[in-house]
Amino acid sequence: MIRVLVAEDSTTTRQLLVSILQEDPEIQVVGEAKNGLEAVEQTRKLQPDVVAMDIEMPEMNGFEATKRIMVENPTPIVIISSSRNVREVEVALQALKAGALTVFKKPTGPGTAEGEEERKKFISMLKAMSQVKVVRHWPERYQINDSQTPQKFHGKITEGMRGRLVAIAASTGGPAALNRIFSELPGNFPAPILVVQHMAKGFMDGCASWMNGNSSLHIKVAEDGETLMSGTVYLAGDDRHLGVSDRSTLYYSQADPIGSFRPSGTYLFESVAKAYGPSALALVLTGMGSDGVAGLKAVKEAGGWIMAQDQDSSVIFGMPGEAIKTGYTDLILSLAEIAPRLMEMFPLGAKK
């Protein structure tokens, strides 16, 4: 049995979430909390396998409760939110930085096919997250020792690399990892960065706003037909594949999902490989599943470069682990090493 604690201040919504979870014979709801303070206390007392945490609650919000739980009783936490308000999305993403694993849209009641699919995904997500091993003081696991000197590239990775674009695929754990990387890159980074980050619909604008507040880069949701600019991060919007039609123009596609994902990292990587060839770098970060991996073949055949996050610094090693299994990866790096390596491969002042 997977033991779940539900923290939600609305009685109606809390009862709905509990009823959805109780439909699954493998799940036991062991507690219900009306606010963040109760969530902290019940996590300590009940030792659940996973916590479904609302973000806006009295006494203590989901962000503060997440920080407390990750210090006192590290437990997998899934943030659930129905709000698309940018400010609330930013608070939810702060909870990810504090140690929550993912943000998920609150499922709705019965009556529609879409609602039924949401409920299935909600249950599946909680089950998957309950198996993730979390650690105390989660953000501190990525602190860089001041005495640490990044190792230099070895072999072909240093020869002839003239990067013009970075393409990134990420899922669970991705927002905090991206925030870390972007906060360490300069605003005049000499290439555009394209990102597919799997996230609940309606959260991407808030994600861009949150990351913008922590980085010198310009971070935005990509617009159809806009021209790429160096020093800018383009996040794929909801429910459309992001691609690049030539060396300067972004586009969206309504093509079928790839492996249930739209946007898909695989679509992005294949598009980038075609447009940028040997001057493209593909980076696979923490996440469940294998999205993006199928697109690495195109990047490699076009002469591009491939990096993957290592297991120790990944919240979930699914995507980078599958990328490494292909044998296409040129570098496997800890989260702390990624920004320094990007600066080596895309030196300031390099000819564009």
Helices and strands as residue ranges (DSSP letters): E 2-7, H 11-22, E 27-33, H 36-46, E 50-54, H 62-72, E 77-81, H 86-98, E 102-105, H 113-129, G 138-142, G 155-158, E 165-170, H 174-183, E 193-197, H 204-212, E 218-221, E 232-235, E 241-244, E 250-253, H 265-276, G 277-279, E 280-284, G 293-295, H 296-301, E 305-309, H 318-325, E 331-333, H 335-345
